[in-house]
Amino acid sequence: MKLRTIIQILALFFAALAVAAQEPSGMDTAAPSLSFTAEVTPFALALAEVHTPLPRMSPDLALQSYQSNARRQLTSLGASSDMTVVEAALPTTGQKGRFELRRSFMAPKSLAYGAVKFVGDTFVKTNIITKLLQSEVDHVEKGEGASTAITPDNYKFNYKGVQEINSQTAYEFHVKPRQKRLGLFKGKVYLDVTTGHILRAEGTLVKSPSVFIKKVEFTQDYEDVAGFSLPARLHSIANTRMFGKAIVDISHSEYSAHPLTGDASATSPAASSDQ
């Protein structure tokens, strides 16, 4: 997924949710169609245990590094795949669902989901999770990643200090969109102090995707996969006029990612552990 795609997806998703017609609740447990060897000496082991931390960048340098990587990722991510779990809930009605899928992206505009397992209410499956997934597919096929990327083209950055994010030291930047456009947000991003890689983005969408949506808040964590910053976990809450709160949690695991052929700026493919 292109960096920042998920925020645009949230906007499209909650717009669809706002106009969805209420259907009878039901339970659905079926997945829908959709050599080298060497002697290891005690001295070598001791050296291996020595950890030399990377030097800390200045906030300005970390931001420059992040912005450079963000622009590169928009054009150099060739393919990625992961196991995606989408959980959605309407606390007011007590309806919820959990969908496990295998997700596959191929540059520039191909995204497919393979259903693994769904458990939950039929209404949540049909009108929330399925619409969410279709919104993401549509977004990728339209090639809209650059319009919502967290880059200087779309945002102003203001350094605020140092924070701890998931046991990692990070620089906190407040971000404000240059335009009030669907898919952009006002909030914060956190960059690793040694690499400039994005660890988290959080905030509020600056433009409601529908008159039925009062407010959409989110927190998105990232992980490094083969030199790319990809979504790891998303937690979002929308205050709707029809259903009250709508809560969506998305997690990604078993990642693999590949750069476009001939792109030497990305590292070799790698897989991450479960999140």
Secondary structure, DSSP 8 states (H G I E B T S, - for coil): --TTHHHHHHHHHHHHHHH-------EE-S-----------HHHHHHHH---------HHHHHHHHHHHHHHHHHHEEEEEEEEEEEEEETTTTEEEEEEEEEEEETTTEEEEEEEEEEEEHHHIIIIIHHHHHHHHHHHHHT-HHHHSSSTTTEEEEEEEEEEETTEEEEEEEEEESS--TT-EEEEEEEETTT--EEEEEEEESS-SSTTEEEEEEEEEEEEETTEEEEEEEEEEEEETTTEEEEEEEEEEEEEEEE-TT-TTS----B----
